Amino acid sequence: MKKYKIVIFISLGIAISFAVQNFFNEQAIANNIEENILDTIDSQQAYPDFVDAANEAIKSVVHIKSKYTSNEVYRYFDPFYGQRYYQQPKENIASGSGVITSKDGYIITNKHVINNAQEIEVILHDKRAYTATIIGEDPKSDLALLKIDEDNLNFLKFYNSNNLKVGEWVLAVGNPYNLNSTVTAGIISAKSRKINILNDGGIEAFIQTDAAINSGNSGGALVNTNGELIGINTAIQSKTGSFTGYGFAIPSNMVKKIIDDLKKYGEVKRAYIGIYIADINTQIKNQLQLESLEGVLISKVLENSAAEKSGLKDFDVIRQINDMKVNSTSELHEIIIQFNPGDQIKCRIQRKNQTKEIIIKLQS
């Protein structure tokens, strides 16, 4: 009887041992699976997938060839009069990019891409070629609107550029050096950048990106990871003429307002507050005894302007427009250009030690 008990206890011990070992093995397998899943998630978060966004953008970005004539001066030797000169017209072709913004063939590009063009050829991603007509141009933003006679085209949807954040992934799509449908990736490096490349009161509030942009990218698309249009690539900052890490794009909200006006009126209807403004630095802060460096200073309110009629005064500090913080003159320009004459905006200002909210009806 004792022998049977011993055998039973030994069997139970072996069974328990196997059960415990099996339990720990299952736990180890479960932990490994969990770790693999977490590693996969971390990997996906660290390396975003640009494939869908790139595919969407490529189909909606076009190659633009602008043909124009210039007078070339040639020299020749006359046996009676010596060196002589004559002029002869020469056909030139400038190359750039454009973005289809509607299925019926409206295309946005930079004005400098089509400067003095006598003929504009648009080549789609699938190699179809069209002659484009100019609907309108806006020198102050360096934008132009073209139209081709086609329907059911792929086009990019606009994203609200007011919601962009520094550090977001972006793709630049265009035709640098005539290399069709080139895609480069980077991040938003800064917002509302002013780089002083537009004259005659040009409005600059560029998105800065480190996605590679080169000659030929002008007029192309800057898109987010969902393939939505967030800007029109316009300029680079470089001593060599090639990309050195600084590219600039016009924000999509500004682009949308301008092309909508060019479609309707053939020109841009701009709204104005009627003020001179300045960025606040330490010297201005101390001189005017301001509370902080935040906001934009109104250095002068113009007579009979929207600002004067609303009650704004010299040396008021604008802090917010419609709940959007304003901390530079370029940010203020970027916001105001999105509105039309007659629109009302809510302006939060600092006047000495008081915070006020003022409603302004914008004028043309």
Secondary structure, DSSP 8 states (H G I E B T S, - for coil): -HHHHHHHHHHHHHHHHHHHHHHHHHHHHHHHHHHHHHHHHHHHHHS---HHHHHHHHTTEEEEEEEEEEEEEEEEEETTTEEEEEEEEEEEEEEEEEEE-STT-EEEEEGGGSTT-SEEEEE-TTS-EEE-EEEEEETTTTEEEEE-S--S-----B--GGG--TT-EEEEEE-GGG-TTEEEEEEEEEEEE--S---SS----EEEE-S---TT-TT-EEE-TTS-EEEEEEEE--SSSS-SS-EEEEEHHHHHHHHHHHHHHSS----B--EEEEE--HHHHHHHT-S-S-SEEEEEE-TTSHHHHHT--TT-EEEEETTEE--SHHHHHHHHTTS-TT-EEEEEEEETTEEEEEEEE-B-
